[in-house]
Amino acid sequence: MRTRINDDTSRLIDTYYLYRGILRRMSLFTGVWPGSGPKAISRVFPIIHTAAASIIISAILNFCHQHITKLHLVLKCISLILSFFTLIEKMMCFTFYRKRLAELHSRLDYTFHQDLQDLELRPILLSPVRTAFRSSLTLLIAGCIIVAIYWVTPILVIIIQLSSGAKVVNYNLPFPTSYPWKIEANSWLFWCHYAFEVYAGICLNTIASSIDWLFGFYIYQISAQFRTLSYRISNLDWKKNYQQVISECVTRHQILTLCQDHLEQIYGPIALWLTVSNALVICGLIYQAINLTWGKAMIIGVFVFFKTMQTLFYGWFGSVLTTENDNFREAIYASDWAGSGEKTLMTNILIMIIYNRPFVLKACSIATISVDMFVAVSNTAISYFFMLRTLEEAHAQ
């Protein structure tokens, strides 16, 4: 039995380091990794990625202006513009709160690995890692599929035209863009623009995934440490040296509270913007899907799934943090402190109960980052969709 437990723990450790390793490599490419790494990457790469996103937004806006009368194209453009603007907003938040992010990362990394060295706490600390890793991986895979669709579609269209013997072949770029200079079909300039938009798509997916993964990763580290605190309080023996355990729990709780404040400050604007933009994007995608064939509508469904998953990702992890803190509060209440007869112990526990405030992540003090946020976004998207249908029917009449 002990061998089996050790094997399970070993696999959980491997999963944790795989989770962390993938996240670190993605974050280094985007320049948002707060740990040790080349300073040039963290300074230069965000500027390059932001500049590329700004150029793409300008080109899409130009295309949108040229096809302003075609509603389905305008909605497609708006969805992409919001997605690239979200990339810029995320990079700005991470650049502005760089010091907070570095402190958050270093504190959580130190305290988490401190608990990881304790063989008794290790299984408790690692128990939620698979759920966190799989949810993050699902988000990454969905994003990769979306970007791949944008890359492959123009190539497939060219191959179909050539195989059917078309005399005039249309060469399209991955995104609906229009540049202020003329691009000759099948020229070196066309393929340079194609490569640039492929790079922009990589940035869009990698930056979105790495910053979203960091949010889930930090929530996992905080909630896992709350589990170890609950375990230590639940198994508190007042006949032994309980003061050291309580002191360590209080100190750790203060660190986690500070980390929660940093997390809320950094990710509050991001979560608030995602709440608004994802509702608009989902609405636009649904409106496009109902006017397309089943095959194209299924492709649009992948886009809707990604945006829905992204919203649920933030909301679910926010609820996990609140739940684990509530479990810690319940563990304090449930510990055998009232009947111990130790006045010092009862006083310490009462102080912990009084000062242990609920952990509720707020998006700029406006909205709560929880599963309710996902419900609100879904309801808003459906409301916008019906409003568009009403406007369309009124215009047709």
N, C-alpha and C positions, 0 to 999 in steps of 0.2 A: 504493500500500500504506500509506504514512504517513497519507494522508487517511482511509483506512478505519479505521486504528487510532485516529486522533483522534476520528472519529465514534463509535466504540464507547466510547471513554473518556468522551466527552461525554454519551452516553446513560446510562452508569453513574453519572456525577455527578448527572444529573437524577433517577435512581432513588434515589440516596442522599438527596438533599434532599427528595424526595417522602416517603420512608420517615421521615426525621426530622421533617418538617413534620406529617404525620398523627399521629405519636407525640406531638409537642409539643401539638397542639390537644386530643387526648384527655386528656393528662396535666394540662393547664391546667384543664379542666373538672372533673377529679377532685381537683385540688389537690395532685398528687404530683410535678409537674414540678420538678426540682431546679435548673433554670437560672433565668435572670432572668425575673421575672414579678411581678404584683401580690402583695404579701405577704398582703393580706386574703384573697385566693383560697386561698392555700396554708394559711392558718390556719382560716378559717371553713368552707370547703367540705368538708373531711374530717369536721368535726363534724356538719354537716348530713347528709352521706351515711351516716355511722355511726349517727346517730339514726334515720334512715329505715329502715335495715336492722334495727335493734333492734326497732322497732315491728312490722315485717313478721314477724320471728322470733316475737315474742310472739303475734301473731294466728294464725300457722300452728300454734304449739304449742297454742293454745286449740282450734283446729279439730281437731287431732290427738287431743286429749283427748276431744272430743265424739264422735269416730268411732274410738275405740281398738280396737273389735272387728273393724274392716275392715282387714285386713293390707295390701291393695294401696294404700289411701289413706294408711295410716301410713307405708309405704315412700316414697310420693310426697312426703309431708310431710318426712320425714327427709332426702331428697335436697335439697329446697329449703332446709331449715334449715342443712344443712352448707354449701351454696353461699353463703348470706348470711353465715354465720359466717366463711367463708373471706374474704369481702369485709372484714369487720371486722378479722380477723387481719392481713390485708395492710396496711390503713390504720394499724393500731397499730405494725407493724414499721417502716413508712416514717416515722411520726411519731417513734418512739423513736430511730431511727437517722438522723434528718434531717441531722445534721452529717456523718456518714460518707457519706451519699448525695450531699451537695453537693460534698464533696471528691472522691469517685469521679467524679462527672459533670464537674467542672471539669478534673481531671487528664486524663481520657480525651479530652475535647473539645479540649483544648489540644494534646496530643501527636498525636492523629489528624489534626487540621487542619494541624499542622506537617508531617506526611508528605504530606498532600494537596497541599501547595504544590510538592512535588518532582515534576517531570514524569516522571522515571524510575520513581519509586515509585508513582505514582498508579494505573496499571493493576493492579499487584499488590495495592494496598490496597483497591481497589474490586471486585476479581474475585468475592468471595463475597457481594456486597451483594444481588444478585437472589434468591439462595437464601434469605437471611435475611428479606428483605422478603416474598417469596411465602409462606413458612411462617407468618409473623406475620399476613399478610392472610387466609390460610385460616382461622386461628383466630378472627379478628375476624368474618369472614362467617358462620362456623358459630354463633358467639355471637349475632349479629344475627338469624339465622333462628330460633333457640330463643326469644329474647325476643319476636319477632314472632308466633310460634305462641301464646304466652301471651296477647298482646294481642288477636289476631284471633279466637281461638276463642270467647270469650263473645259477641262481636258477631255472628259467624256463627250461633251457636246462637239468638240473639234473632231474627235475620232469618229463619231457617228456621221458627221458631215462628210468627212473624207471617204469613209467606207461606202456612203451612198452616192458618191461621185458628184458631189456639189461643185459647181464651177466657182462660186463665191463662198468662201469659208469665213464665218464670223468668229473672231477671236475675242472672247470676253475675259475680263479680270475676275478674280474671286469675289470681290465685293462690288456693289453697285456704286462705282466711283466715276467721276468725270474731272479730269485735270485740265488746267488752263492751256495746255499745249497739246498738239496733235500727236497721237500715237499710232504709227503705222502697224497694220496687222502683221503678225509673224516676223517682227523686226526685233533687233537686239533691245530697243527701247521698250517694246511690249514685254519681253521676258524679264527685263530689269524691274518693271513695274509689278509684274506677276510675282517675282521673288520678294519684292518689298512688301506686298500684301500678304504673302505667305508668312513672312517674318512678323507682320503686324498681328496676324491670327495667332501665331505662337505666343506672342506677348500677351494677347487678350486672354488666352486660356491659361497660360502659366502664371501670370500675375494674379488673375482671379482665383485660381486654385491654390497658389501658395499662401496668399493672404487669408483666404477662407480656411485653409488647413491650419494656419497658425492660430486662428481663433479657436477652432475645435481642439487643437493640441493643448493650448493653454487652459481651456476649460477642463479638458481631461486631467491635466496635471493638478489643477486646483481641486476638482471633485474627488480624484483618487486620494489626495491627502486628507480630505474631509472624511473619507472612509476609514483611513488609518486612525484619525482622531476619534471617530465614533467607536472604533474597536478598543482603543486604549481606555477611553472613559467607561465603556461598558464592562471592561474587565478590571476596573480599578479595585484594588484591595485596600480598604481603609485600615487594615491591621498592619500593613507594611508601609514602606516609605512612599505614601501617596502624594506628598507635597512636590516631589520632583516631577512626577508624571503630570500633575496639574499645571505646574510652572511651565513645563515644556509644551503642553497643549495650548496654554494661553499665549505663549510666545509665537507658536506656529500659527495660531488663529489670527494674531495681529498681522503677521506677514501676509497671510492669505487675504485678509481684508484690504491691505495696501495694494496687493496684486489685483484684486477685484476693482479697486478704484482706477488703477492704471488701465485695465482692460476696458472699463466703461468709457474712460476718457478717449482712448485710441479708437475703439470700434463703435462708439456712439454715433458719430456722423456717418460712418459707413453703413451701419444698420438702418439708420433713418432714411438715407438716400435709397438703399435697396428696397425698402418698404414701398416707396413711391414709384421708383423706376421699374421694378419688377411687375407691379400692378399694371402699369402702362404697357410694358412689353408683352406680358401675357395676354392682355386685351387685344393688342394689335395682331399677335400671332394667331389667336383664335379667330379673329375676323378674317385674316388671310386664308386660314384653313377651310372655312366654310365655302369659299369661292373657288376652291381648287379641286382637282381630281383626287381620288382616294390615295393614289401613290404619293403625290406631292403633299397631301394633307398628313400622311404618316411621317414624312420628313419634318414637316412643321411641328408634329407631335413631339419629336425629339427635342426641339428647341423649347417647347412648353414644359416638357419634363425637366430639362436642365434648370430653367428659371424657378420652377416649382420646388425642385430639390434644393436649390440654393437658399430659397426663403425658408424652407423647412429645416435646413441645416442650421441656420442661425437660431431659429426659434427653438428647435429641439435642444441644442447645446445650452442655450440660456435657461431652459426649464430644468435641465440636468443639474446645473450649478445650484439653482434654488432648492431643488429636491434634496441634494446631498447636504446642504447646509441645514435644512429642516430636519433631516435624519440625525445630524449631529446634535441639534437642540433636543430632539427626543431622547437621544442616548444620554444626554446630561440629566434630563428629568428622570429617566428610568434607572439611573445608577443608584445603588443602595446607599444614599447619603443621608436621607431623612432619619432612618432608624439606626444609624451608626453610633450616635451619641458623641461623636467628635465635633465639638463646636467649631474648631478651625476648619475642618472639612466642610461642614454645612455652610459656613460663611463664604468659603472659596467657591463652592458650587453655586450659591445664590448670586455671587458677583458675576460668575460666568453666565448665568441665565439672564441677568439684567443687561449685560453689555454685549451679548451675542445677538446682534441685529440680523434681520433676514438679509440674504444675499439676493437682490433683485437687480439685474442689469437693466439700465435705462439707456435709451437712444436719445441723447441730448435732453434728458429730463422730459421728453414728450411722450414716448412710447416705451412699453416694456418689451425687452427682447425675450420672448417666450413663444410657445406654440400658438398662443393667441394672435401673435403677429402674423403667422402663416394664414390663419383663418381670416384675419382682416384683409390681407393682400388678396386672397382668393375672392372674397366678397366684393372688394373694390374692383378687381379685374372684370368680374361678371357684370357689375353695375355699369362700368365703362362700355362693355361690349353691347349691352342692351341699349345704351344711349346712342352708340354708333348706328345700330340697326334702326333705331327710331329716326335719326337724322337722315339715314339713307332712304327710308320709306317716304319721309316728308319731301325729300329732294326729288324722288321719282314721281310723286304726285304733282 
